[in-house]
C-alpha cells in the first residue's frame, strides 16, 4: 500500500521561499514518476512539476525558473523548492505518485492529503 505524506507548507511573504517534501511508503517509489500539483479555490487541480523515475523534469510555465523538483530515491522522498514566491502561488499543493508498472497504476491513483501554501503580499 502506498501512502504519501506532504510537509513543509505554511505562510511566507512574497519573494520568499519554501520547500515542500513528500515522503512515500511502499516499495515502488524509485520506479514511479512523482509530481506536484496545486489547486486554487474553486478551480481544478493543475500540474506544477513532475520528475520521472529517471530524473527528467517538466514544469508548468507559471513556475519555470522559480520552482525546482527533485527526488531522493534512498529516502523515497520528492521535494519542491519554491523560490521567488508570488501571491498567485497560494494554493493547496498535492503530491502524486504515478507508477511505471501497469499493475500498480491500476491500483491507484496515489495522492497525498494536500498541504496549504499561503503567500502574503
N, C-alpha and C positions, 0 to 999 in steps of 0.2 A: 504494500500500500504506500502510495506516495503522498506526503504532506509537505506543504510549502509554508514557511513562516517568514513574514517580512518584518524588518525592523529598520530604524533609522529615520523615520519620518519626524515631522514636527513643524514648528513655526520658525521662519527665517526672514530676514529683511531682504528686500530686493537688492540684487547684486551679490548676495551671499551664496554659500554652498551647503549642500547636504550630500550624504552618501547613504543610499538605501542598500540593504542587504536582504537576501532571500536564501534561507537555508532549506535544503531539501532532504527529506528522509527517503529511504529506499535505495535501490542499487542501480537505478537507470539514469542517474544524473549525467554521467560522463558521455552517455550515448544519446543525449537529448539536446535539442535546441532549447535555449532559455530566452524568455522575453520579458520586457517590462511594458505594461500598458497603463493608461490612465483614463479616468472618467471624470469629466466635469459635470456639475449638477445639471440634470435634465438632458444630458447628451449621451451619445453612445460611447462605449469604451473604444479607445484608439491606441494604435501601436505607437510606442515611444522608441524602443530599441530592441534589437534581437541579436543574439550571438549563437552561431551554430555550434555543434559538438566539436567542430574543427577549429573554431575561433574566428570564423568570418562574422563581421558585424554589419548591421544596417540600422539606419536611424531615420526617424521622421524629419522632414525638412525643418520643422519648427525648433528642433533641438540640436541639429548638426552644429558642431563646433563648440557646444556648451556642455553636452552630456557625453559620458563615456560608459559603455557597458563592458564588463569584464567577468571572468569566471575563474574559480579555483576548484578544479575537479577533486583535489585532495580533501577539500573541506565541503564539497557538494554545495557550494555557495556561489550565487551570482550577485554582482554588485552593479549599482547605477550611481556613478559620480555625477552630481549635478552642480554645475558652476554657473555664475552669472544669472542667477535665477530671476525670473520675471513674475509679475503678478498673475499672468496668464498660465503659469506653470502650476498654479494652485489647483489641486485635484486629489482624488483618491488614486493611489498607484497600486497596481496589481502585478504580481509575479506569475508567469506562466511557464509551464514545462511542456514541451512538445517532443515526445519520444520519436526516435528514428524507427523503432520497432513498430510494425503494424499491429502486433498483438497488444502491446501496451498502449498504443494510440487509441485502440478501440475501447480500452478501459477508462479512458479519460473523458472529459478534459480535466486538466490539472491546474488549479488556480490557488493562489494564496488568498488570505482573508481580506487583503487590502489595507493600505496604510495612508493616512492623511498627510499631505504636504501642503502647507499654507505659506504663501509668500506675501509678506506685508509691504505695502509701498510707503 
